[in-house]
């Protein structure tokens, strides 16, 4: 979704839904999440990315590293604490 906004900005919900072949309600929800995270801004002509490419890349990389770390910790917890049979 973020990549689609980045490559076609400014872009609205209807156009994104057509390009991504997704229902408008999914587009609207995804855009709201991206806006709440500070990645995009809504405007009268459509959504635009708020960050410069290098900052966008840095933030995404940091968030992905955090997600991987969290998933690794969760996996280790499950592995070390198996459910009784």
C-alpha positions as CSV (number, residue, x, y, z in Angstrom):
1,X,0.0,0.0,0.0
2,X,2.8,2.4,1.0
3,X,4.7,1.6,-2.2
4,X,1.5,2.3,-4.3
5,X,1.1,5.6,-2.7
6,X,4.7,6.5,-3.1
7,X,4.7,5.6,-6.8
8,X,1.4,7.2,-7.7
9,X,1.0,10.1,-5.3
10,X,-1.1,12.0,-4.8
11,X,-3.7,9.2,-5.1
12,X,-7.2,8.7,-3.7
13,X,-9.0,5.7,-2.3
14,X,-10.9,4.8,-5.5
15,X,-7.9,4.9,-7.7
16,X,-5.8,2.8,-5.2
17,X,-8.7,0.3,-5.0
18,X,-8.7,0.0,-8.8
19,X,-5.0,-0.3,-9.1
20,X,-4.5,-2.8,-6.3
21,X,-7.8,-4.7,-7.0
22,X,-8.8,-4.4,-3.3
23,X,-12.1,-3.2,-1.8
24,X,-12.3,0.5,-0.9
25,X,-12.8,-0.3,2.8
26,X,-9.5,-2.2,2.9
27,X,-7.8,0.7,1.2
28,X,-9.4,3.3,3.6
29,X,-8.3,1.2,6.7
30,X,-4.8,0.7,5.4
31,X,-4.4,4.4,4.6
32,X,-5.7,5.3,8.1
33,X,-3.0,3.1,9.7
34,X,-0.3,4.6,7.5
35,X,-1.4,8.1,8.3
36,X,-1.5,7.3,12.1
37,X,2.1,6.0,11.8
38,X,3.1,9.2,10.1
39,X,4.0,7.6,6.7
40,X,1.4,9.4,4.7
41,X,-0.8,12.5,4.8
42,X,-4.3,12.8,3.4
43,X,-4.9,15.8,1.1
44,X,-7.7,17.1,-1.1
45,X,-6.0,15.4,-4.1
46,X,-5.2,12.2,-2.4
47,X,-2.7,10.6,-0.1
48,X,1.0,11.5,-0.3
49,X,4.1,10.1,1.5
50,X,5.3,12.4,4.2
51,X,8.9,11.3,4.5
52,X,11.9,11.7,2.3
53,X,13.0,8.3,0.7
54,X,16.1,7.9,2.9
55,X,14.1,8.5,6.1
56,X,11.2,6.3,4.9
57,X,13.8,3.5,4.2
58,X,15.4,4.0,7.6
59,X,12.1,3.9,9.5
60,X,10.8,0.9,7.7
61,X,14.1,-1.0,8.3
62,X,14.0,-0.2,12.0
63,X,10.4,-1.3,12.3
64,X,11.1,-4.5,10.4
65,X,14.1,-5.3,12.7
66,X,11.9,-4.7,15.8
67,X,9.2,-7.0,14.3
68,X,11.8,-9.7,13.6
69,X,13.2,-9.4,17.1
70,X,9.7,-9.7,18.6
71,X,8.8,-12.7,16.5
72,X,12.1,-14.4,17.4
73,X,11.4,-13.8,21.1
74,X,7.9,-15.2,20.7
75,X,9.2,-18.2,18.9
76,X,11.8,-18.9,21.6
77,X,9.1,-18.6,24.3
78,X,6.9,-21.1,22.5
79,X,9.8,-23.5,22.0
80,X,10.9,-23.3,25.6
81,X,7.3,-23.6,27.0
82,X,5.5,-26.3,25.0
83,X,1.9,-26.9,25.8
84,X,1.3,-30.1,27.9
85,X,-0.2,-33.0,25.9
